[in-house]
Amino acid sequence: MMVSTNKCLVVLLAVNLIAGVAHAAPQDEKEWLACQKDADCISIELGCWYWQPVNVAHAQDMKGKYVPVCAQSEPPGPQPSLACENYICINNYTVKYWKQLDQVPYKNVWIAKKMDQCLKDANLNIDWTGVSKKTHVSKSFDYMEIREPLIKKVDETVSQGKYSDGESLQKLIDLTISCDEVVAKAKSYQE
C-alpha cells in the first residue's frame, strides 16, 4: 500500500511541476522586463498578434524559453513602440499603432477587449456560442454586429484627427466607445 501511495505522490508532483512550467508566461519574468530607460527595452515576436517587450539584456533568454506560438501561420502584426514605465518594459500602444492595423484581426482584438470589459463591468454574461433564437443565426454573428460598427467608429475618430499619433490607443478607444452603448446593444441580443 505504501509503494502505490508513494508512486501516486511522485506522479502528482511531476504533473504539478509540468503544469507549473506550462503555465509560466513571459510577463512572469519580472527580472527580464526590468528597465531604467526606454532604450533598455526591445520587443520580440512571440506569435499570433503578439510582441513581447523585454530588457535587451534578456531578449535571447526569453526567445530561448518561450517558443513563438503560430509565428509561421500568423504574423505578429505591426510592432508597437516601447516604453520603460515604472521600471518595466511595456508595449506602448498609440494612435499611430491603430493606423498601422490594416488587417481586421488586429482591430478586432482591441475592440473585443473593450466590449468584454464593458460587459464584465455591467455583470452581463452573454454566451456568444450556438444559434440565436431571435435571429436564427450563429450568436457569433450577433457579437460581430456589435463589434464592427465600433471598429468603424474608432476608424472615423482617427481619420478625423481628433487624437495625435502619440496618444494612448486605450485612451482613444475608451473615449470613443461608450460602455453604455455596448451594454445596451448586447442586451438587445440577450435571450
C-alpha positions in Angstrom: 0.0 0.0 0.0 2.8 2.4 0.9 4.5 1.8 -2.6 1.4 2.8 -4.5 0.8 5.8 -2.4 4.4 7.0 -3.0 4.0 6.4 -6.7 0.8 8.5 -6.7 2.6 11.2 -4.9 5.5 11.2 -7.4 3.1 11.3 -10.3 1.1 14.2 -8.7 4.3 16.1 -8.1 5.5 15.5 -11.6 2.2 16.7 -13.0 2.3 19.8 -10.9 5.8 20.6 -11.9 4.9 20.2 -15.6 1.7 22.2 -15.3 3.6 25.0 -13.5 6.1 25.3 -16.3 3.4 25.1 -18.9 1.5 28.0 -17.3 4.6 30.3 -17.0 4.2 33.4 -19.1 6.7 35.9 -20.4 5.1 38.5 -18.2 6.1 36.4 -15.2 9.8 37.0 -15.9 9.9 40.2 -13.9 13.7 40.4 -13.9 13.7 40.2 -17.7 11.2 43.0 -18.0 13.1 45.4 -15.7 14.5 48.6 -17.1 15.8 52.1 -16.3 15.1 53.8 -19.6 13.2 53.3 -22.8 16.4 52.3 -24.6 16.7 49.2 -22.3 13.7 47.7 -23.9 13.2 45.7 -27.1 10.3 43.7 -28.5 10.4 40.1 -29.6 7.9 38.2 -31.7 6.1 35.6 -29.6 3.4 34.7 -32.1 -0.2 35.4 -33.0 -0.6 39.2 -33.0 1.8 39.4 -30.1 5.0 41.3 -29.4 6.6 40.8 -26.0 8.6 43.6 -24.5 11.8 42.6 -22.7 15.0 44.1 -21.5 17.6 44.0 -24.3 20.0 42.0 -22.0 17.4 39.2 -21.6 16.0 39.0 -25.1 17.9 35.8 -26.0 16.9 34.2 -22.7 13.2 34.9 -23.4 13.5 33.7 -27.0 15.0 30.5 -25.8 12.4 29.9 -23.1 9.2 30.9 -24.9 8.7 29.4 -28.3 6.7 31.7 -30.6 3.1 30.5 -30.9 1.9 30.2 -34.5 4.6 32.5 -35.8 4.6 30.6 -39.1 0.9 30.8 -39.8 0.1 34.3 -38.4 2.4 37.3 -38.3 2.6 39.2 -35.0 1.3 42.4 -36.7 2.9 45.8 -36.6 5.4 46.3 -33.8 4.2 48.8 -31.2 6.6 51.4 -29.8 8.2 50.6 -26.4 8.5 52.4 -23.1 10.1 51.8 -19.7 7.2 52.6 -17.4 7.6 52.2 -13.7 10.9 50.4 -14.4 9.1 47.7 -16.5 9.4 47.3 -20.3 5.9 47.7 -21.9 4.4 47.9 -25.3 3.3 51.5 -25.8 0.2 51.2 -28.0 -0.6 54.6 -29.6 -3.0 56.0 -32.1 -0.2 55.6 -34.7 -0.3 51.8 -34.0 -4.0 51.7 -34.8 -3.3 53.4 -38.1 -1.0 50.5 -38.9 -3.6 47.9 -38.2 -4.9 47.5 -41.8 -5.8 43.8 -41.2 -9.1 43.3 -39.4 -8.0 40.7 -36.8 -5.8 43.1 -35.0 -8.5 45.7 -34.7 -11.0 43.0 -33.6 -8.8 42.1 -30.7 -8.7 45.7 -29.4 -12.5 46.3 -29.7 -13.4 42.9 -28.3 -11.2 43.6 -25.3 -13.2 46.8 -24.7 -16.5 45.1 -25.3 -15.7 42.3 -22.9 -14.6 44.7 -20.2 -17.8 46.7 -20.6 -20.0 43.6 -20.3 -17.9 42.4 -17.3 -18.3 45.7 -15.5 -22.0 45.6 -16.1 -22.2 42.0 -14.8 -23.6 40.9 -18.1 -22.7 37.4 -19.0 -23.8 36.5 -22.5 -23.0 33.2 -24.2 -22.0 34.1 -27.8 -21.9 30.4 -28.8 -24.7 28.5 -30.5 -27.6 29.7 -32.6 -29.7 32.7 -31.5 -33.4 32.1 -31.0 -34.1 35.7 -32.1 -32.0 36.0 -35.2 -31.7 32.3 -36.1 -28.0 32.7 -36.9 -24.9 32.0 -35.0 -24.5 34.1 -32.0 -21.0 34.9 -33.1 -22.6 37.0 -35.9 -24.6 38.9 -33.2 -21.3 39.7 -31.5 -19.8 40.8 -34.8 -22.8 43.1 -35.5 -22.0 44.9 -32.2 -18.2 44.9 -32.8 -17.9 46.0 -36.4 -19.6 49.4 -36.0 -17.4 50.1 -33.0 -14.3 49.4 -35.2 -15.7 51.8 -37.8 -16.4 54.4 -35.1 -12.7 54.3 -33.9 -11.5 54.4 -37.5 -13.6 57.5 -38.1 -12.4 59.2 -35.0 -8.8 58.5 -36.0 -9.3 59.8 -39.6 -10.8 63.0 -38.2 -7.5 63.7 -36.5 -9.0 64.2 -33.1 -6.1 62.4 -31.4 -2.4 62.8 -32.2 -0.3 59.8 -33.3 1.5 59.7 -29.9 -1.6 59.5 -27.8 -2.6 56.3 -26.0 -4.6 53.8 -28.1 -6.5 52.7 -25.0 -7.5 56.3 -24.2 -8.7 56.7 -27.8 -10.9 53.6 -27.5 -12.2 54.4 -24.0 -13.2 57.9 -25.1 -14.7 56.8 -28.4 -16.7 53.7 -27.3 -19.2 54.1 -24.6 -19.8 51.1 -22.3 -23.5 52.2 -22.1 -23.7 51.8 -25.9 -22.0 48.3 -25.8 -24.2 47.1 -22.9 -27.4 48.3 -24.5 -26.6 46.7 -27.8 -25.6 43.5 -26.1 -28.8 43.4 -24.1 -30.8 43.7 -27.3 -29.3 40.3 -28.3 -29.7 38.7 -25.0 -32.2 35.9 -24.9 
